[in-house]
Amino acid sequence: MAASAPLPLAGIRVLDFSQALAGPYCTMLLGDLGADIVKVEPPSGDHSREWGPPFIKGESSYFLSVNRNKRSVALDLKNPAAVAVATELAMASDVIVENFKPGTMARLGLDAEKLQGMKAALVYASISGFGQNQPTLAGYDQIAQGTSGMMSMNATPEGPPTKVGVPIGDIAAGMFACHAILAALVERASTGTGRNIDVALNDSLLALFTYQAGRFFATGEVPSQEGNHHPTIAPYGTYPVRDGFINVAVASDPQFLRFCEAIHAPELAGDPRFASNADRQAGRAELNRAIEAHLRDETREHWLKRFEKFGIPAGPILDIEEAFASPLATSRQMRVRIDHPKSGHINQVAAPWKIDGESSAIRIPPPLLGQHTVEVIRDWLGHDAKELGER
């Protein structure tokens, strides 16, 4: 992709009323794809500006991680004059994103029904914990991980329910909202009419269950806590070696025979208890004990080279420092350095796609609170600073 080539969403205006993570993650994705994102913040700022430590010269690393490619406008929506400005901005927008508690935007007079009544082409996306028909429930990621069943699935057989190490409910909801917004924009190109999108964290986590939900629907049996081993394929999981752990994924009978050769275990290849995947799954505990006995005396590097030779899917288990330093990440330029007006040089996770061979550029660093208020009012509404002051 040529450096001068416009990004796919160039020219699309998104008015972002969201805070914390789910909404900001959604709008960051849209911004990474080229949309002009205007982030509306209260005078106190997005809640996540205060979440830390760590802070980088006073700026929350949490906030910095999900708010690039956006401009910040500070408006006190408790003030009718500020709501009037927000309404004008909405009329200049293509997309609205909000993740307040259901009912909040209606009380402010900025809800989908009102704004789409004024501009039918507006795409309006609301993200909440449990849906717009659940107005009494405030949604946070960990709460939704519990109500969705995610924490029960993420546990080890002997351990308590355990949350996923990243806020996966927020992230999934942000991604699903982004998907729906993009679809609505494609449709709008031919119909001229926008859509009202309702995305919930709880729904988003349920959607991630895929084959686990399929197993439950098929059998009526609640999936057990599997830990690091696959519930339907064996051997497929995490195994200890002399200097740590590795992941191995043996997904077919021919692979299993090669795997047994790789670990010098002909007795497992010829054992009728492990002849098919169904057999191996039924005898998984015994099989895993036997595999561990073969693996534990050699290093991770030894086994990874051995598995590569025999065509066995396997990989190391890295911490975050190792992962970003790995050629798997560096060759894809997944860690990028940008300049921030207050924090100086900061690192960001790059956009996870390559378009025409390149990642989307970070055009704007995460904004300071209200940094672009006058600029946006001028660009989007044509008002100058004096007119804004008079409001």
PyMOL commands that set and color helices and strands:
alter all, ss='L'
color gray80, all
select helices_A, chain A and resi 22-32+47-50+61-65+80-91+104-108+112-118+141-147+150-153+168-191+201-207+210-219+253-262+266-269+272-274+277-282+284-295+300-310+320-325+327-330+373-381+385-390
alter helices_A, ss='H'
color red, helices_A
select strands_A, chain A and resi 13-16+36-41+55-56+59-60+70-74+95-98+123-128+196-200+236-241+244-249+314-316+335-340+344-349
alter strands_A, ss='S'
color yellow, strands_A
deselect
rebuild
show_as cartoon
